[in-house]
Amino acid sequence: MSLGGGGGGGMDQLQQQLEALEQEKEAVEAEIEDVQGDKTDIDEAIDALEMLDTDDTVQVPLGGGAYVRAELESIEEIVVSIGGGYAAERDRDGAIDTLESKKDTLDTRIEELRSEVAEIESETEQLEQKAQQMQQQQMQQMMQQQQQMEGEGDEE
């Protein structure tokens, strides 16, 4: 690697690293939004479980944005996803506890992702500082070369 004015390769590499970090940060932020959406869904489910009673009429999603009205025969048996493609039957309090536990897990995941974003931002800041230093060095080298050329022109 040359030390002269051809330091553009290093700048190109830094720029690529910065772009990669920006893409990674966007991906992590998108995951945070997804997890927060899951958490909102759980909050809505908990609210619904706390308010529902036997004989209430609800709209049951069929998929594809279609719903059917249904009357609840019993709210004593609630099927709750427990992860890994498995579900378990719980009473109302058990279902709410299961959902609260899932919400706590999501909160932990959100904090992990936020820490990851902070690390990416720190690394980005360091690379930007390095790029700025490289630009300053290149400017100084150009000014020195220009002064040398002017000095040589004065000697003739």
N, C-alpha and C positions, 0 to 999 in steps of 0.2 A: 504494500500500500504506500503510495507516495505521500509525502508531507506537503508538497507544493499546492498550487491552486486547484488541483483536481480532486477536492474533497467532496464532490457532489455525490459520489457513491455512498458515502456514510450518511449524507442527508437523505438520500433515497431510502436507505435501509431504515433510518429513524422514522421517516414518513410512513413506510409500510407497517412498522411496529405500532405507530400511533393509530393508524387506520384499523389494524387488527384489534387493538385494545378498545377502540370505540365500538366496533362490532360486538366484541365480547360484552362490553358494558350494556349495549342495547339488548342483547339476548338475556342477560341476567335481569335487567329491568322488566323485560317482558315476562319473565318467569315470576317475578315479584307480583306483577299485576294478575297473572293467572292464579297464584296462590291466594292473593287477597280476594279474588273472585270466588274461589272455593270457600274461603272463610265466610264471605258474605252469604253464600248458599247455606252454610251450616247455621249461621245466625238466624236466617229466615226459617230453617227447619225447626230450630229450637223454639223460636217464637210461635210457630204453628202448633207444635206439640203442646206447648203450655196453654194455648187457647182452645184447642179442639176438645169436643165432648162427643160422647156417643150420640148418634142420630143427627149430627151436624152434616150439612151438605158441603162437599168439597169438589174441586175440579181436579181430576186425575190426569196427568200428562200421559198421552199415548205414544208420543214421539212425533217428530216432524212438525211440531207446533200445534198438534191437535190435542184437545182435551175432552173429557167426558165428565158430566156431573155424576156424583155418586153420593149415596148416603152412608155414613159410617155406622156399621152394626156394632162395632166395639173398638175402643181405643186401648184396650188392655194388652193387645199383642201388636207390637211394632217391630218391623223388620228393619235392621240397620246394617249398613255396610261396615264391615270391620277391617277391610283392606285385603289386598291380595286376591280380589275376586270373590271373597267370602262375605256372607251376611249372617247375622244372628238375630233371633227373636228376643226382644226385651220388653219389659213393662215400660210405661211412660218414663219413670225416673231413670231406669237403666238406659233407655234410649238417649235421654238428655245427657246423662253422664258420659256415654260413649261419644256423643257428638262434641261435648265439651273437651274431652280428651283429644279428639281429632283436631279441634280448634287450637288447643295448646301446642300440638305437634306442628301445625301450620305456622303458629306464631314463632316457634323456634326456627323453622325453615326460613321465614321472612327475615329474621335477625341474621341468620347465616348469609343469606343473599345480600343483605345490606352491607355486611362486613366485606363481602366479596367486591361489591361496587366500590366501597371505600378503598380497598387495596388497588383496584384497577385505576381509580382516580389518582391515587398516590403515585403509581407507576407511570401514569400518563404525565403527571406534573414533572417527574424526574426526567422523562424523555424530552419533554418540551424545554426544560432548562438546558439539557445537553445540546439540543438543537440550537438554542439561542447562543450558547457558548461557541459552538462550531461556526455559526454565522459571524459572530464577532471576530473569531480568529481569522476567518477568511477575509473579512473586511480589513483587518490589520495587515494581513499579508499583501492584499491588493494595494493598500496605501503605501506600504514599504517598497513594493515593486515600482509603483508610480514615482515615488520620491527618488529611487535609485535611477530610474530612467531619466528623470528631470536633471539629476545631478550629473549624469553622463553627458547629457546634451549641453550643459553649461561649460563643460571642460573643453569642448571643441572650439 
